[in-house]
Each structure stands twice: as C-alpha cells, then as structure tokens.
Amino acid sequence: MSDVPLSAASPFAADFVLEVLAAASEAPFGSLAWADINRLAARWLLPELSEGLNDTSRLGHALVAEMVEGGLLDAEVTTSRDGSPLVARVLHPRMAGIEAGRRLAA
C-alpha cells in the first residue's frame, strides 16, 4: 500500500470516520464493539476502493486503526486468524475526537 492514508482511499471514508466517532461517543462508557465497526463499515465503505483490502470489514478496521494511530480514539486491538489487526473495541474517545474527525472529513 502507498503512504496515502486509507481515509483518502474512499469517498465515504470521512463519513465512516465521523460515524465511528459519533457512535463511540454515544455508546455506554464510550465502548464500541467490533460488530458495530463492521456494521458501520458495511454502511459506508465499498471494498473495491482500496487495494489489498477486499471487504468492508477489514477496510473499516484498518480505518479505525488509522484513527487510533492518529490519536482520535483509543482501542483494544487483536488479530484475526490470518494475523491481520482487528479492533476488538473502541474505548472512550478523546474529547476533541469529534471536532478532529470533522476537520479530517473537511
């Protein structure tokens, strides 16, 4: 993959990012489970838009991992059977997360 962030790979990645931030902030204790990430990814992302990631679930988890690396979220990360990273759950978004997500989407 290139050095371009995954969030730039899809025209709907910004919407997905905002939905994850909003959903995590509304969830009890700021905890968003992997199934919620999969549901949001299926709603917003198209798998053919990212090289090397051929399903919305993996693309969604990769985008959330990118958000964690960027400091927008804290999360527990695990691995799938094939060794690729998956987000087990998103934890307590930072207070500035929604605003930073909006700036990222703009």
C-alpha positions, -999 to 999 in steps of 0.1 A, spaced: 0 0 0 11 36 -5 18 62 21 -16 78 14 -39 74 44 -68 49 40 -91 77 48 -83 92 14 -89 59 -4 -127 61 -3 -151 90 -10 -171 77 20 -142 72 44 -148 106 60 -184 97 66 -174 64 82 -148 82 104 -175 106 116 -200 78 123 -174 58 143 -166 89 164 -203 97 169 -212 61 177 -184 57 202 -193 89 219 -229 79 223 -222 43 233 -222 33 270 -189 41 285 -176 51 251 -172 15 241 -179 5 205 -176 -33 197 -161 -48 166 -196 -58 154 -206 -21 154 -175 -12 134 -184 -40 109 -220 -26 106 -208 10 100 -182 -2 75 -209 -21 56 -230 10 55 -203 35 44 -174 17 26 -170 0 -7 -144 -28 -8 -132 -22 -43 -118 12 -35 -88 1 -15 -60 -21 -28 -52 -51 -7 -84 -48 13 -112 -67 -3 -140 -64 22 -157 -37 41 -150 -52 75 -112 -52 70 -112 -18 55 -133 -5 84 -110 -20 110 -80 -6 91 -95 29 91 -103 27 128 -67 15 135 -56 46 115 -78 67 137 -61 52 168 -27 59 154 -38 95 147 -49 99 183 -86 103 176 -95 71 195 -82 46 220 -89 10 212 -82 -26 221 -66 -43 191 -65 -80 185 -56 -101 154 -76 -123 131 -66 -159 122 -45 -147 93 -26 -123 116 -42 -90 104 -51 -65 131 -87 -61 141 -102 -36 166 -118 -55 194 -135 -24 207 -131 13 207 -127 29 241 -136 63 254 -130 87 225 -110 118 234 -130 150 240 -116 166 208 -123 134 187 -155 146 171 -140 180 162 -108 164 149 -130 140 128 -149 169 113 -116 186 104 -104 153 89 -136 150 69 -134 186 56 
